[in-house]
Amino acid sequence: AGQTCIAPDYALVPEPLIPRFVEAAREDVRRTYPGLDRPGAGSPDYTSMISERHMQRLQDLVTEARACGAKLVSLAPGGDNMTRRIFAPVLLTDVPPSAKVMQEEIFGPVLPLIPYRSIDEAIRFVNSRPRPLALYLFESSPETIRTVLAQTVSGGVTVNDTLLHIAQDDLPFGGVGPSGMGAYHGSSGFETFSHMKPVLRQSRINAMKLFSPPYGRRFEAMMKFLVGS
């Protein structure tokens, strides 16, 4: 239910496809979690929120977003269950950038939909925000995939799926900038959790005295030779 650090915090969707995205998401929830939309029934495959505090936090995020003008699209109307801490998945449209749901990691089944008209506009949106821990791109054009990978910065990327880059033990996993420092998995993990101690041994016969003051013509000639000017 989105309670993971690499869950999407928003979806950039081509503006004309927003209605199709909503219907596809609604159908996917109906197929994946049958009974979730029936009060009292629920789905044995849909998880609970970790705590009452987190349940309330999600409700507050949605309430604040709606107060800011966002529209709520419930994907399983009637599926909320306070006793079992079930927060049924919802989409948010027309979400202003100032809403808290666009400023915080959500860690829950709440997905704001952000429309865009061109891939350049989508890239600008991503780059205008803190570097994400994960970026997911759904695209069939190799050129567009190369463009997005080249022009965005993120901790990791999965193309045409979500989450799976973390499951590859030979791919480094980690963040960049605000989303984290360093990486682990495979050899990257060894390097992250180890310290390489650099050691330089100077030869008994060396030319370092030539670089010591007082400086003269020989020093100037050597520096010109070394730096190429």
C-alpha positions, -999 to 999 in steps of 0.1 A, spaced: 0 0 0 28 24 -8 46 21 26 81 20 11 107 46 4 107 39 -34 69 41 -38 59 68 -64 49 101 -48 32 114 -79 26 103 -115 33 125 -145 6 116 -171 1 131 -206 -28 155 -201 -52 139 -226 -47 105 -210 -57 114 -174 -92 100 -177 -79 67 -192 -53 65 -164 -80 70 -138 -102 42 -153 -72 19 -157 -62 24 -121 -98 18 -109 -100 -14 -129 -66 -26 -117 -77 -21 -80 -109 -39 -87 -91 -68 -103 -62 -70 -79 -82 -65 -46 -117 -79 -52 -140 -70 -23 -120 -40 -12 -148 -17 -22 -174 -35 -2 -178 -22 34 -170 -49 59 -157 -73 33 -122 -61 25 -94 -80 7 -70 -104 24 -43 -92 0 -45 -55 9 -24 -45 38 -31 -22 68 -14 10 76 14 5 101 -2 26 129 -32 48 138 -8 78 136 1 70 100 -35 64 91 -44 98 105 -15 114 87 -27 101 53 -62 113 60 -48 147 69 -27 149 37 -58 142 16 -80 166 35 -54 194 32 -50 187 -6 -88 189 -11 -89 222 9 -62 235 -16 -85 227 -45 -75 191 -54 -101 166 -65 -103 132 -49 -108 100 -70 -114 70 -48 -104 37 -64 -124 16 -39 -152 37 -25 -163 24 9 -131 5 14 -117 24 43 -118 5 76 -106 24 107 -106 -7 129 -82 -26 106 -64 6 96 -73 0 59 -68 31 38 -83 24 4 -62 37 -26 -70 72 -40 -59 94 -68 -57 132 -66 -61 155 -96 -57 193 -99 -32 192 -70 -15 226 -64 23 224 -59 19 240 -25 -1 211 -11 16 191 16 10 159 -4 34 173 -30 60 184 -4 63 152 16 70 115 10 36 100 12 43 64 23 7 53 15 -18 45 -13 -23 82 -23 -12 91 -58 -13 127 -72 -16 129 -109 3 157 -126 -6 164 -163 20 174 -189 19 183 -225 54 174 -237 83 153 -224 104 184 -219 77 198 -196 77 165 -176 115 166 -173 114 202 -161 89 193 -135 112 165 -122 143 187 -122 125 215 -104 121 193 -73 146 176 -49 164 147 -65 142 116 -62 153 83 -47 136 65 -76 123 74 -110 100 52 -131 96 57 -168 69 40 -189 79 45 -225 84 25 -257 105 50 -276 142 44 -272 150 80 -280 126 93 -253 141 68 -228 176 80 -236 165 117 -232 148 112 -198 178 92 -185 203 118 -197 184 148 -185 172 138 -151 191 129 -119 177 102 -95 190 76 -71 179 47 -94 156 40 -124 133 13 -135 120 15 -170 85 1 -178 80 -12 -142 84 0 -106 105 -9 -76 125 -37 -93 158 -19 -96 162 -24 -58 159 -62 -62 189 -65 -85 217 -74 -62 244 -63 -86 229 -28 -92 239 -1 -66 209 12 -47 210 46 -30 200 82 -33 215 114 -46 213 148 -29 183 151 -5 173 115 -13 205 100 2 242 95 1 262 65 -10 249 32 -23 249 -5 -14 243 -39 -30 270 -60 -46 305 -44 -49 290 -10 -42 279 -22 -8 314 -34 0 328 -1 -10 302 19 10 307 0 42 344 -4 39 372 22 41 399 21 14 431 34 31 453 50 5 491 46 10 518 63 -11 554 52 -7 579 78 -18 610 65 -37 644 72 -20 655 88 -53 629 114 -64 626 149 -79 605 166 -53 634 189 -43 631 205 -77 597 217 -67 608 234 -35 617 270 -31 636 291 -39 620 291 -73 639 299 -104 641 294 -141 644 256 -139 612 255 -118 594 278 -142 605 257 -172 593 224 -155 559 239 -146 554 251 -181 562 216 -193 539 199 -168 508 222 -172 513 228 -209 515 266 -209 
